[in-house]
Amino acid sequence: MDTLLQIISQGLVLGGVYALMALALAIVYSVTHQLNFAHGDLMVVGMYLAFWGMHALGVDPYVAIVVIAPLMFIAGFLLFRIVFAPMLSAPHLVVIQVTLALSFIVQSALLLIFTSNFQTVHTVLSGKILRFGPVMLAAAPVLAFVASIVLALAAYYVIRHTEFGKRVLAVAEDRQAAALAGVNVVLVQASVFAAAVAVMGIAGPLVAPMMVLQPSAGLHLTLISFIVFILGGANNYLGTLVAGLIIGLSESLSSLYMRPPELAPAVPYLIFIVFLLVRPKGVLERAS
């Protein structure tokens, strides 16, 4: 029972991180109606920036977030204006091809700079254990989970209770009507995209101590983000959180109980297929 509680707790922590990634993807999709297939790679960039700061400058990855997040916000803003803005009216297939190309460019750049060797990131919390009754959890994943929930709640508050959030909702509802009402649609889209990239700049250093870094890790993160995004119901932010927890729990439980264990990575994709068949509109939508 203690082992099961441990695995469930780890699954919830992992699910919270997945939900944050998918939430950033969902907010961008709501205002651009386009999907970014380099989404996970941008998070890997944040991880490697934390790794570089730790080894080259001796800065703890958690402290480095103060610099990494603003840098990635600026990079995201420029990336949107240069790459994504010209594609907003392009067919979805064109966007998929361009963002996949961006993914390969990021992976190749990371490979050239950091080589293909696996890397690890250490923080002040590395090796620290937190005890919750019979459950013991590493401190770094717990911090990542708490930060994910805080960021998700902050995003919800901004969207629902601020003037900028009203503009985001207006653009998400009808871009043309928002423009006629005086909303700078392109600026809102660029700001949302940049904020999503900045969130990856926060999530990357938080998650880096939990993973082994490699330049190709972005593909898996992108696929998981898409799965959570679709299971959550596209623009259903609460559904995205629930879907993230489901996928996180499925990964943790399958790693313990699946036989042979080599099949465990396929479980999230199997769950995804089942939900598409029985509840295609998302985990919180009523079945038709």
C-alpha positions as CSV (number, residue, x, y, z in Angstrom):
1,M,0.0,0.0,0.0
2,D,2.9,2.4,0.8
3,T,4.3,1.7,-2.6
4,L,1.0,2.4,-4.3
5,L,0.6,5.7,-2.4
6,Q,4.1,6.6,-3.5
7,I,3.4,5.9,-7.1
8,I,0.1,7.8,-7.1
9,S,1.7,10.8,-5.5
10,Q,4.4,10.8,-8.1
11,G,1.8,10.5,-10.8
12,L,-0.1,13.5,-9.5
13,V,3.1,15.5,-9.4
14,L,3.9,14.6,-13.0
15,G,0.4,15.2,-14.0
16,G,0.5,18.8,-12.7
17,V,3.5,19.5,-14.8
18,Y,1.9,18.0,-17.9
19,A,-1.2,20.1,-17.2
20,L,0.8,23.3,-17.1
21,M,2.5,22.5,-20.4
22,A,-0.9,21.7,-22.0
23,L,-2.4,24.9,-20.5
24,A,0.2,27.0,-22.2
25,L,-0.5,25.2,-25.5
26,A,-4.3,25.7,-25.0
27,I,-4.1,29.4,-24.3
28,V,-2.0,30.0,-27.5
29,Y,-4.4,27.9,-29.5
30,S,-7.4,29.9,-28.3
31,V,-6.0,33.1,-29.8
32,T,-4.2,31.8,-32.8
33,H,-6.1,28.6,-33.7
34,Q,-2.8,27.1,-34.6
35,L,-0.7,24.4,-32.9
36,N,3.0,24.7,-32.2
37,F,4.8,21.4,-32.8
38,A,8.0,22.8,-31.2
39,H,6.2,23.4,-27.9
40,G,8.1,20.7,-26.0
41,D,11.4,21.8,-27.6
42,L,11.0,25.3,-26.2
43,M,10.7,23.7,-22.7
44,V,13.9,21.7,-23.3
45,V,15.6,25.0,-24.2
46,G,14.6,26.3,-20.7
47,M,16.1,23.1,-19.2
48,Y,19.4,23.5,-21.0
49,L,19.6,27.2,-20.1
50,A,19.3,26.1,-16.5
51,F,22.0,23.4,-17.0
52,W,24.3,26.0,-18.6
53,G,23.8,28.5,-15.8
54,M,24.5,25.8,-13.2
55,H,27.8,24.6,-14.8
56,A,29.1,27.7,-16.5
57,L,28.0,30.4,-13.9
58,G,27.4,28.3,-10.8
59,V,23.8,29.6,-10.6
60,D,21.2,27.4,-9.0
61,P,18.5,26.6,-11.7
62,Y,15.7,27.9,-9.5
63,V,17.5,31.3,-9.2
64,A,18.2,31.2,-12.9
65,I,14.5,31.3,-13.6
66,V,14.6,35.0,-12.8
67,V,16.7,35.5,-15.9
68,I,15.5,32.6,-18.1
69,A,11.8,33.5,-18.0
70,P,12.2,37.1,-19.3
71,L,14.7,36.0,-21.9
72,M,12.3,33.4,-23.2
73,F,9.4,35.9,-23.2
74,I,11.5,38.2,-25.4
75,A,12.5,35.3,-27.6
76,G,8.9,34.1,-27.8
77,F,7.7,37.5,-28.8
78,L,10.2,37.8,-31.6
79,L,9.6,34.2,-32.7
80,F,5.9,34.9,-33.0
81,R,6.4,38.1,-35.0
82,I,9.0,36.6,-37.4
83,V,7.7,33.0,-37.8
84,F,4.1,32.6,-36.5
85,A,2.4,35.9,-37.4
86,P,2.9,35.4,-41.2
87,M,1.3,31.9,-40.9
88,L,-1.9,32.7,-39.0
89,S,-4.0,32.6,-42.1
90,A,-2.1,29.7,-43.7
91,P,-3.5,26.1,-43.9
92,H,-2.9,24.0,-40.8
93,L,-0.6,21.7,-42.8
94,V,1.8,24.6,-43.5
95,V,1.9,25.5,-39.8
96,I,2.6,21.9,-38.9
97,Q,5.5,21.7,-41.4
98,V,7.0,25.0,-40.3
99,T,6.8,24.2,-36.5
100,L,8.2,20.7,-37.1
101,A,11.1,22.3,-38.9
102,L,11.5,24.7,-36.0
103,S,11.6,21.6,-33.7
104,F,14.3,20.0,-35.7
105,I,16.3,23.3,-35.8
106,V,16.1,23.6,-32.0
107,Q,17.1,20.0,-31.5
108,S,20.1,20.3,-33.9
109,A,21.3,23.5,-32.2
110,L,21.1,21.9,-28.8
111,L,23.0,18.9,-30.2
112,L,25.7,21.1,-31.6
113,I,26.1,23.1,-28.4
114,F,25.6,20.4,-25.7
115,T,26.4,17.2,-27.7
116,S,24.2,14.1,-27.4
117,N,25.5,13.1,-24.0
118,F,22.9,12.8,-21.3
119,Q,23.1,15.5,-18.7
120,T,21.7,16.1,-15.2
121,V,20.7,19.2,-13.3
122,H,21.3,19.6,-9.6
123,T,19.6,22.1,-7.3
124,V,19.6,23.1,-3.7
125,L,16.7,20.6,-3.3
126,S,18.5,17.7,-4.9
127,G,18.5,14.7,-2.5
128,K,16.0,16.4,-0.2
129,I,13.0,14.2,0.8
130,L,9.7,15.3,2.1
131,R,7.5,12.9,4.2
132,F,3.7,13.0,4.0
133,G,2.7,10.3,6.4
134,P,3.7,7.0,4.8
135,V,4.6,8.7,1.5
136,M,8.0,10.1,0.8
137,L,8.6,12.4,-2.1
138,A,11.6,14.1,-3.5
139,A,11.4,17.9,-2.8
140,A,12.2,19.0,-6.4
141,P,9.1,17.3,-8.0
142,V,6.9,18.7,-5.2
143,L,8.1,22.2,-5.9
144,A,7.4,21.7,-9.6
145,F,3.9,20.5,-8.8
146,V,3.2,23.4,-6.5
147,A,4.6,25.9,-9.0
148,S,2.5,24.3,-11.8
149,I,-0.7,24.8,-9.8
150,V,0.2,28.4,-8.9
151,L,1.0,29.3,-12.5
152,A,-2.2,27.6,-13.7
153,L,-4.3,29.6,-11.1
154,A,-2.4,32.8,-12.0
155,A,-3.2,32.2,-15.7
156,Y,-6.9,31.6,-14.9
157,Y,-7.0,34.8,-12.8
158,V,-5.4,36.9,-15.6
159,I,-7.7,35.5,-18.2
160,R,-10.9,35.9,-16.2
161,H,-10.3,39.0,-14.0
162,T,-8.0,41.5,-15.9
163,E,-8.4,43.9,-18.8
164,F,-5.8,42.0,-20.7
165,G,-7.7,38.8,-20.1
166,K,-10.8,40.3,-21.5
167,R,-8.9,41.1,-24.7
168,V,-7.6,37.6,-24.8
169,L,-11.1,36.2,-24.5
170,A,-12.3,38.6,-27.1
171,V,-9.6,37.6,-29.6
172,A,-10.3,33.9,-28.8
173,E,-14.0,34.4,-29.5
174,D,-13.9,36.4,-32.7
175,R,-10.7,38.0,-34.0
176,Q,-12.5,40.3,-36.5
177,A,-15.0,41.5,-34.0
178,A,-12.2,42.2,-31.5
179,A,-10.3,44.2,-34.0
180,L,-13.4,46.2,-34.9
181,A,-13.8,46.9,-31.1
182,G,-10.3,48.4,-31.0
183,V,-8.3,45.4,-29.7
184,N,-4.8,45.1,-31.2
185,V,-5.2,41.5,-32.2
186,V,-1.6,40.9,-33.3
187,L,-0.2,42.4,-30.1
188,V,-2.5,40.2,-27.9
189,Q,-1.6,37.1,-29.9
190,A,2.2,37.9,-29.7
191,S,1.9,38.6,-25.9
192,V,0.0,35.4,-25.2
193,F,2.5,33.3,-27.3
194,A,5.5,35.0,-25.6
195,A,3.9,34.4,-22.2
196,A,3.5,30.7,-23.0
197,V,7.2,30.5,-24.0
198,A,8.1,32.2,-20.7
199,V,6.0,29.6,-18.9
200,M,8.2,27.0,-20.6
201,G,11.2,29.0,-19.3
202,I,9.8,28.6,-15.8
203,A,8.7,25.0,-16.1
204,G,12.0,23.9,-17.8
205,P,14.3,24.6,-14.9
206,L,11.7,23.3,-12.4
207,V,11.4,20.0,-14.2
208,A,15.1,19.6,-15.2
209,P,16.1,18.0,-11.9
210,M,13.5,15.3,-12.5
211,M,14.7,14.3,-15.9
212,V,17.8,13.3,-17.8
213,L,18.5,16.0,-20.4
214,Q,18.9,15.1,-24.0
215,P,18.3,17.3,-27.1
216,S,15.6,15.1,-28.5
217,A,13.4,15.1,-25.3
218,G,11.2,17.8,-26.8
219,L,9.3,15.4,-29.0
220,H,8.0,13.4,-26.1
221,L,7.0,16.5,-24.2
222,T,5.2,17.9,-27.3
223,L,3.2,14.7,-27.8
224,I,2.2,14.5,-24.1
225,S,1.2,18.2,-24.3
226,F,-1.0,17.5,-27.3
227,I,-2.6,14.4,-25.6
228,V,-3.5,16.4,-22.5
229,F,-4.6,19.4,-24.5
230,I,-7.0,17.2,-26.6
231,L,-8.2,15.1,-23.7
232,G,-8.9,18.3,-21.7
233,G,-11.2,19.6,-24.4
234,A,-9.1,22.2,-26.2
235,N,-10.1,25.4,-24.4
236,N,-11.4,23.8,-21.3
237,Y,-8.7,24.8,-18.7
238,L,-10.2,22.7,-15.9
239,G,-10.4,19.8,-18.2
240,T,-6.8,20.3,-19.1
241,L,-5.8,20.0,-15.4
242,V,-7.9,16.8,-15.0
243,A,-6.4,15.3,-18.2
244,G,-2.9,16.1,-17.0
245,L,-3.5,14.2,-13.8
246,I,-4.9,11.3,-15.7
247,I,-1.9,11.0,-17.9
248,G,0.5,11.5,-15.1
249,L,-1.1,8.8,-13.0
250,S,-1.3,6.4,-16.0
251,E,2.5,6.8,-16.6
252,S,3.3,6.2,-12.9
253,L,1.0,3.2,-12.4
254,S,1.9,1.5,-15.7
255,S,5.6,1.8,-14.8
256,L,4.8,-0.3,-11.7
257,Y,2.2,-2.8,-12.9
258,M,2.6,-3.1,-16.6
259,R,4.1,-6.5,-17.7
260,P,6.3,-6.5,-19.7
261,P,7.5,-3.0,-18.5
262,E,8.6,-2.1,-22.0
263,L,4.9,-1.6,-22.8
264,A,4.4,1.1,-20.1
265,P,5.2,4.1,-22.4
266,A,2.4,3.1,-24.7
267,V,-0.3,3.4,-21.9
268,P,-0.9,7.2,-22.2
269,Y,-1.4,6.8,-26.0
270,L,-3.8,3.9,-25.4
271,I,-5.8,6.0,-22.9
272,F,-5.8,8.8,-25.5
273,I,-7.3,6.5,-28.2
274,V,-10.0,5.2,-25.8
275,F,-11.0,8.7,-24.8
276,L,-11.2,9.7,-28.4
277,L,-13.6,6.9,-29.0
278,V,-15.9,7.3,-26.0
279,R,-15.6,11.0,-25.1
280,P,-14.1,12.9,-28.0
281,K,-15.0,16.3,-26.7
282,G,-12.9,16.0,-23.6
283,V,-12.8,14.4,-20.1
284,L,-15.3,16.9,-18.6
285,E,-17.8,17.0,-21.5
286,R,-21.0,15.1,-21.3
287,A,-21.1,12.1,-23.4
288,S,-23.5,12.5,-26.3
